[in-house]
């Protein structure tokens, strides 16, 4: 996955968690056509969020949609992780994953830098029951032979809660992304990776979803580890 597309998602590529088996579960979220345009809850957005979303939807470089994932967890824990990705990264490190650091840069705002010079900041621009929208911008180095390029991304994450027939609490989610970046850089990454830009973005969304869902699932299955996993770094 190229760093170009969702700069802050690149920290997730090293993770290989296993989520709960979601077969034969029925939830409100349905599988959508990958070719369908990204959907925006325009009526629910405040003025700033609407302006940013409108800007992002005008001639985007890439649009993509992640899979619909269903997993067992404690919903409150899942929502807490969405609000605290810096603590989620710390938890993955404690589980043995190699991740770059995520820094808190303000209320509902986070960022990361890497040794290649990438520097990306993202923030929550909308939050309502079942929907979160993150807006990211910065510069990313998509490959060792490519220069730093400016990138903007908007991720819409939808989620829903439900229960199985035997009472197990489940969460279902899927994400969509809209990306603006340099078209020449996008073409270069596509050539290097041998996949289309949209396919790379889909893979990035899949990793993003797993970052939160698998950790939520693990915490649900191992509550005795929660305090150690999510406690502040000393």
C-alpha positions, 0 to 999 in steps of 0.5 A, spaced: 500 500 500 502 506 498 503 512 503 500 516 498 493 515 499 492 515 506 498 517 509 496 516 516 493 509 514 500 506 512 502 505 520 497 499 519 500 495 514 504 491 519 498 488 522 495 481 521 490 481 526 484 476 526 477 478 527 471 474 529 467 470 524 461 474 522 458 469 517 450 469 517 450 475 521 444 480 519 446 488 521 443 494 518 449 496 514 449 492 507 455 491 502 455 496 497 457 497 490 464 499 490 463 503 483 458 507 487 460 514 489 462 515 496 456 518 500 456 524 504 451 525 510 450 532 507 444 534 512 447 532 518 454 536 517 456 543 520 458 549 516 465 547 516 465 540 515 460 541 509 465 546 506 471 541 507 466 535 504 464 539 498 471 541 497 474 534 497 468 531 493 470 536 487 474 532 482 478 527 487 484 523 485 481 517 488 475 514 491 474 507 494 470 503 499 472 498 504 469 492 506 463 491 511 466 488 517 462 484 523 466 483 529 464 481 537 466 487 542 464 491 547 461 497 543 464 502 548 471 500 547 470 500 540 468 507 540 474 509 545 479 507 540 476 511 535 477 517 539 484 515 541 488 512 536 494 514 539 493 509 545 491 504 540 497 504 536 501 504 543 496 497 545 499 494 538 506 495 540 505 492 546 502 486 542 508 486 538 506 490 532 511 495 529 508 501 528 510 509 527 508 513 533 501 517 533 501 524 536 495 528 539 496 535 536 489 538 539 482 536 541 480 530 536 486 532 532 492 527 531 498 526 527 504 522 525 511 523 522 516 518 519 523 518 517 522 519 510 519 526 512 512 524 511 508 529 516 500 528 516 495 531 521 487 528 521 481 531 525 474 529 526 470 534 523 463 530 524 461 525 529 454 523 530 451 516 532 453 511 527 457 516 522 464 519 523 468 523 518 475 524 519 479 529 514 487 529 513 492 533 510 499 533 509 505 531 505 507 524 504 513 520 501 510 515 497 516 511 495 524 511 496 525 514 489 519 519 489 519 526 492 514 528 498 507 530 495 501 534 498 495 529 500 488 531 503 483 525 505 477 524 507 474 518 511 467 516 512 466 511 517 459 508 518 458 503 524 452 499 527 451 495 533 447 488 533 446 482 537 446 475 534 441 470 536 444 467 542 445 474 545 453 476 543 454 483 542 457 485 535 459 491 531 459 492 524 463 497 520 465 500 513 469 506 511 469 510 505 475 515 502 476 520 498 483 523 496 486 529 493 493 528 491 498 530 485 496 525 479 503 524 476 505 521 483 498 517 483 500 514 477 507 513 479 505 509 485 500 505 481 506 503 476 511 501 482 505 497 486 502 494 479 495 496 482 490 501 481 490 507 485 483 505 487 485 498 489 490 500 493 486 505 497 481 499 498 487 495 501 488 501 506 481 502 508 481 494 510 487 495 514 484 501 517 478 497 519 482 492 522 486 496 526 480 498 530 476 492 529 481 487 531 483 490 537 476 491 540 475 484 538 482 482 542 480 486 548 473 483 548 476 476 549 481 478 554 478 483 558 484 481 563 489 485 559 485 491 557 488 495 563 495 494 561 494 494 553 490 501 554 494 504 560 498 511 558 505 510 556 510 511 562 
